Amino acid sequence: MDWSQSDKMLEMSDEELTFKAANGDEHCFAALFIRFEKGIESKASRFAHVGLGQEKLDFMQEGTIGFLDAIRTYKPDKGASFASYASRCIDNKMLSLYRKSSGRKHLPLNSFVSLSGEEPDSILQTVPQSSIVDPEKALLERERLETIKRKIKENLSDMEHNVFTLYLRGKSYSEIAAALAVSVKTVDNALQRIRRKL
C-alpha cells in the first residue's frame, strides 16, 4: 500500500475503519489498533496495579480480545461511538480477569471507569484525525501502520490469517471451522495463537 492510502486511513473516522476492518481489511485493522493500543496499555496498567498477581501483559491480552470483539460486534445504529463501545468492551474483559483473580465477582465496573462517558485522564487515548497535521507525526504514524501490517503478515500463518479475517467479519467459531474445513478446536487454538502474537 502506498503512502497516500496510509494518509487516507489516518484521516478516516473510527467508525469507517471499524466497518472496513470488520470486513477483513487488515490495513484498516492496523490503523484502528494504532489509535487504541495506548488506551489498552493504560487501562492494563491501572488494572495490573490492583490486579492481585495478574501482570500488565495479562490485562493487555484481555483488553486486545475486548478490542477485537468490539470490532466484530459494533453496531453504529445503536447510537454509541465506536470509541465508547470499544472502551466498554475492553473494560469488561479486563474487569472479568480482575474478578477471576480476586474472587470479587460483583465488583462494580464504575470503580475503574468513568460513568460520565468522558475519560478526562485519557484512559482510552485515540488519535484524533485533526491532530495529525505535523508532517513528522504523520510520517511516524504511517511508519507504525506499515510496521503493524508487516507484523500481521510475518507473524500469522496462512491458516491464522484466514481465521483472523473471518473472525473480524463476525463469523462464529463453527462458521469459521466450516468455511476452512477444520475443527472448532483448531479454530479456537488458532485464535489463541493470534491473540498472543498480536
C-alpha positions in Angstrom: 0.0 0.0 0.0 1.3 3.5 -0.9 1.7 6.5 1.4 -1.4 8.2 0.1 -3.5 5.3 1.1 -1.9 5.3 4.6 -2.7 9.0 4.8 -6.3 8.4 3.9 -6.6 5.8 6.6 -5.2 8.1 9.2 -7.9 10.6 8.3 -10.8 8.1 8.5 -13.1 8.1 11.4 -13.1 5.2 13.9 -16.4 4.0 12.5 -15.2 3.9 8.9 -12.1 2.0 9.9 -14.2 -0.4 12.0 -16.6 -1.2 9.1 -13.7 -2.0 6.8 -11.7 -3.9 9.5 -14.8 -6.0 10.3 -14.9 -6.9 6.6 -11.4 -8.2 6.6 -9.3 -5.1 5.7 -6.1 -5.7 7.7 -4.8 -2.3 6.8 -7.8 -0.6 8.4 -7.5 -3.0 11.4 -3.9 -1.9 11.8 -4.8 1.7 11.6 -7.6 1.3 14.2 -5.3 -0.7 16.5 -2.7 2.1 16.4 -5.4 4.5 17.7 -6.4 2.3 20.6 -3.2 0.5 21.7 -2.1 3.3 24.1 -5.6 3.2 25.7 -5.5 -0.5 26.1 -2.0 -0.3 27.7 -3.1 2.5 30.0 -6.1 0.5 31.2 -4.0 -2.6 31.6 -1.5 -0.7 33.8 -4.4 0.5 36.0 -5.8 -3.0 36.4 -2.4 -4.6 37.0 -1.7 -2.1 39.7 -4.6 -3.6 41.8 -4.7 -7.0 40.0 -3.7 -9.4 42.7 -0.8 -11.1 40.9 -2.0 -10.6 37.4 0.6 -9.0 35.1 0.0 -6.0 32.9 0.5 -8.3 29.9 -2.4 -10.5 31.0 -4.7 -7.4 31.1 -3.3 -6.2 27.8 -4.2 -9.6 26.2 -7.7 -9.4 27.6 -8.1 -5.8 26.5 -7.0 -6.8 23.0 -9.6 -9.6 23.0 -12.2 -7.0 24.0 -11.0 -4.7 21.2 -11.3 -7.5 18.7 -14.8 -8.3 20.0 -15.8 -4.6 19.7 -14.8 -4.6 16.0 -16.8 -7.7 15.3 -19.9 -6.7 17.2 -20.1 -2.9 16.9 -23.5 -1.6 15.5 -23.4 2.1 14.6 -27.2 2.3 14.6 -27.2 1.8 18.3 -26.1 5.4 18.9 -22.8 4.9 20.6 -19.5 5.9 19.1 -17.0 3.1 18.4 -14.6 4.6 20.9 -17.2 4.4 23.7 -18.3 0.9 22.7 -14.7 -0.4 22.4 -13.8 1.2 25.7 -16.7 -0.7 27.4 -15.7 -4.0 25.7 -12.1 -3.6 26.8 -13.1 -2.7 30.3 -15.4 -5.6 30.6 -12.7 -8.1 29.5 -10.1 -6.7 31.9 -12.6 -6.4 34.8 -13.6 -10.1 34.2 -9.9 -11.1 34.6 -9.6 -9.0 37.7 -12.7 -10.5 39.2 -11.4 -14.0 38.5 -8.1 -13.3 40.1 -9.5 -11.6 43.1 -12.7 -13.6 43.6 -14.6 -10.3 43.7 -17.4 -11.3 41.3 -19.6 -8.4 42.0 -17.1 -5.6 41.9 -18.8 -2.7 40.1 -17.3 -1.6 36.8 -17.7 2.1 37.8 -14.9 1.7 40.4 -12.5 1.5 37.4 -14.1 3.7 34.7 -15.9 6.9 34.4 -19.7 6.7 34.1 -19.9 10.2 32.5 -18.9 8.9 29.1 -15.8 11.1 29.3 -12.5 9.9 30.4 -10.6 13.1 31.5 -7.3 11.5 32.1 -7.3 9.8 28.7 -7.7 6.2 29.8 -8.7 5.5 26.2 -6.4 7.5 24.0 -7.5 7.6 20.4 -5.6 9.6 17.8 -7.9 12.4 16.7 -7.9 12.8 13.0 -7.3 16.5 13.2 -4.2 16.0 15.3 -2.1 14.6 12.5 -1.1 17.9 10.8 2.5 17.9 11.7 4.4 16.1 8.8 6.7 14.4 11.3 3.8 13.0 13.3 2.1 11.9 10.1 5.3 10.1 8.9 5.7 8.4 12.3 2.1 7.2 12.2 2.5 5.9 8.7 5.6 4.0 9.7 3.8 2.5 12.7 0.9 1.5 10.4 3.3 -0.2 8.0 5.1 -2.0 10.9 1.9 -3.4 12.3 0.7 -4.6 8.9 4.1 -6.2 8.3 3.9 -7.9 11.7 0.5 -9.3 10.9 1.7 -10.7 7.7 5.0 -12.0 9.1 3.6 -13.5 12.3 0.4 -15.1 11.1 0.4 -18.3 9.1 -1.9 -18.6 6.2 -4.3 -20.6 8.3 -4.2 -18.0 11.1 -4.6 -15.1 8.7 -7.8 -16.8 7.2 -9.1 -17.4 10.7 -8.4 -13.8 11.7 -10.1 -12.4 8.7 -13.2 -14.5 9.2 -13.3 -13.7 12.9 -13.2 -10.0 12.2 -16.1 -10.5 9.8 -18.1 -11.6 12.8 -18.2 -15.3 12.0 -18.7 -17.8 14.8 -16.1 -20.5 15.7 -18.3 -23.1 14.0 -18.8 -20.9 10.9 -15.1 -20.4 10.6 -14.4 -24.1 11.1 -17.0 -25.0 8.3 -15.6 -22.4 5.9 -12.0 -23.6 6.4 -12.9 -27.3 6.7 -11.2 -27.7 10.1 -12.5 -28.5 13.6 -13.8 -25.9 16.0 -10.9 -26.8 18.3 -8.5 -25.9 15.6 -10.2 -22.5 15.2 -10.0 -21.9 18.9 -6.3 -22.8 19.0 -5.6 -20.6 16.1 -7.3 -17.6 17.7 -5.4 -18.2 21.0 -2.1 -18.1 19.0 -3.3 -15.0 17.1 -4.1 -13.2 20.3 -0.6 -13.9 21.7 1.1 -12.9 18.5 -0.8 -9.6 18.1 
